[in-house]
Amino acid sequence: MTDVSDAGFKSVTRVAEARRRLLDVTTPHSRTERLALDEATGRALASEVTAAANVPHYRRAAMDGWAVRAADTFGAGERSPAVLRGEAVGTDSVSPESAVRVHTGSALPDGANAVVMVEDTDRFGDDVEVFDAVAEGENVAPVGEDVGEGQHLYDAGHRLRPSDLGLLRSTGVETVAVFDRPDVAVIPTGEELVDADPAPGEVIETNGLTVSELVEQWGGTARYRDVVTDDEDALAAAIDRDLDADVVVTTGGSSVGERDLIPEVVDDLGETFVHGVALKPGHPCALGVVEDTPVVMLPGYPVACIINAVQFLRPVLRHVGHLPQTPHATRRARLDRKIRSEPGVRTYVRVRVERRDAADGEDTARDELVATPTRASGSGVLSSVALSDGWVVVPESREGVPAGETVTVEQWEFYP
C-alpha cells in the first residue's frame, strides 16, 4: 500500500515510495571540471583513476639494519656468525661478503637483495657479525609493493577523502576530473518571515539558512534566495527564475491551508506528484517537477523542514551530483523511556545520548549508552533538534518502542 489517508490531505505517500518517485524524475548532471588535489576533497570522480607511478618507485629497506647479499649469510647462527665487511651509510653498492648500513626507507644499494635486522648483528671494528641468515627479498620492500604503475585505484563516482588524495599524489597523480557540485536553489517563502527584529506575528527566517548549510554539507552549492511572499505570481516567478538549477527547494507553504500555495503553483508550472508524506513530524511535504527540474517543497515548521530535507533533498542532491547514497552514521543505545508512534507512519523521535553507569543489580553492561527521547512531536520546536544528538526512526510497521529496547540512533547532522 502506497498511500494512506491523513487529515487535510487527499492521501499521503509513504516515505520510500515518495523518495522513489522523486529519484525517478531526476537525471544526474554531466558537468565536470579538473581540479588540483588540494581542491578535490569531498568531490565525486568523473572517471576512473589509475596510478601514474609505482609506490615505492625504488627498492627500499623495510627495517633498520645491514643490506647484504643473502647468499653471504647462509649458515649464519649464534655460534657461527657470518663475518662481513661493514660499509658506511650511503655506500651505493654491496660487493661480495660486505654489508652496507641502511635505515628503514633507505634505498637498497646495488647488489644487495636482503636486509639483516640490526638486532641480529654485532659490530667489531670494520667487520659486522651476522647471527641470523636471511633469504633473498627478506626485509626489503620491492618496487611497486604499495601500488603498481597503472593499477586501478578508484571508480567514477567515488567521493574523494583526504586519505585518497594522499594516495593519489604518492602515485604521481596531480589533478583529477570530478563532477561539478550539484546546484540547489533554496527559496524560503512566507509573508511572516523577516531577517531580524520580528514584530508580533513575524518570525525570523531560519529554514532557508539551515537548508542551505545542509546542501553545502551534503556536497552541493546553495543559492540562498531572499524570502518570497505568499503570492502565486511571485512564487511562480521565483521558481521559474531558478529552473536552471539542478534542484529547486522551497521552505514553507506546502500544507493545505489558504496560504499554502506552493504545491498548486508547482502543479500549474509542471507536476506535483506527491503532496503529503506518511512521516511524523512533517507530513506536509510535497514533491514535484517543472521542466525536468525536481522541486522539493519542505514544510515551514523547522523540525518538519529538517526531517524532510534529510529524507528527500539529500538523496536527490546526491543522485544529481553522482555522489554515493551513503547511510547516516549511527550508534546503538538503550532507550530509557517508551516511544509512542502511529502505525502506518514513519516517526522520527529526537533523542539525547549519554554514557551512564547501569544501576546496581541490573543485568546489563556497565558504562552503557542511553537514549532519552526529547520529543516525538512538536514540529516547530527547533531547539529540540539543535540540542539533540540524533533521532530514532520508528518504522511504519511498529506501534511504538518500549523502554529498555536497544535502538539505533541516526546521527544525521554529523555525516556528509
C-alpha positions, 0 to 999 in steps of 0.5 A: 500500500502506497498511500494512506489517508491523513487529515487535510490531505487527499492521501499521503505517500509513504516515505520510500515510495515518495523518495522513489518517485522523486529519484525517478524524475531526476537525471544526474548532471554531466558537468565536470571540471579538473581540479588540483588535489588540494581542491578535490576533497569531498568531490565525486570522480568523473572517471576512473583513476589509475596510478601514474607511478609505482609506490615505492618507485625504488627498492627500499629497506623495510627495517633498520639494519645491514643490506647484504647479499643473502647468499653471504649469510647462509649458515649464519647462527649464534655460534657461527656468525657470518663475518662481513665487511661493514660499509658506511651509510650511503655506500651505493653498492654491496660487493661480495661478503660486505654489508652496507648500513641502511635505515628503514626507507633507505634505498637498497644499494646495488647488489644487495637483495636482503636486509639483516635486522640490526638486532641480529648483528654485532659490530667489531671494528670494520667487520659486522657479525651476522647471527641470523641468515636471511633469504633473498627479498627478506626485509626489503620492500620491492618496487611497486609493493604499495601500488603498481604503475597503472593499477586501478585505484578508484571508480567514477563516482567515488567521493574523494577523502583526504586519505585518497588524495594522499594516495593519489599524489604518492602515485604521481597523480596531480589533478583529477576530473570530478563532477561539478557540485550539484546546484540547489536553489533554496527559496524560503517563502512566507509573508511572516518571515523577516531577517531580524527584529520580528514584530508580533506575528513575524518570525525570523527566517531560519529554514532557508539558512539551515537548508542551505548549510545542509546542501553545502554539507551534503556536497552541493552549492546553495543559492540562498534566495531572499524570502518570497511572499505568499503570492502565486505570481511571485512564487511562480516567478521565483521558481521559474527564475531558478529552473536552471538549477539542478534542484529547486527547494522551497521552505514553507507553504506546502500544507493545505491551508489558504496560504499554502500555495506552493504545491498548486503553483508547482502543479500549474508550472509542471507536476506535483506528484506527491503532496503529503508524506506518511512521516511524523513530524512533517507530513506536509511535504510535497514533491514535484517537477517543472521542466525536468527540474525536481522541486522539493517543497519542505514544510515551514515548521523547522523540525518538519523542514529538517526531517524532510530535507534529510529524507528527500533533498539529500538523496536527490542532491546526491543522485544529481551530483553522482555522489554515493547514497551513503547511510547516516552514521549511527550508534546503538543505545538503550532507550530509557523511556517508551516511544509512542508512534502511529502505525502506518507512519514513519516517526522520527523521535529526537533523542539525547545520548549519554554514557551512564553507569547501569544501576546496581543489580541490573543485568546489563553492561556497565558504562552503557549508552542511553537514549532519552527521547526529547520529543516525538512531536512538536514540529516547530520546536527547533531547539529540540533538534539543535540540542539533540544528538540524533533521532530514532526512526520508528518504522511504519510497521511498529506501534511504538518502542518500549523502554529498555529496547536497544535502538539505533540512533541516526546521527544525521547532522554529523555525516556528509 
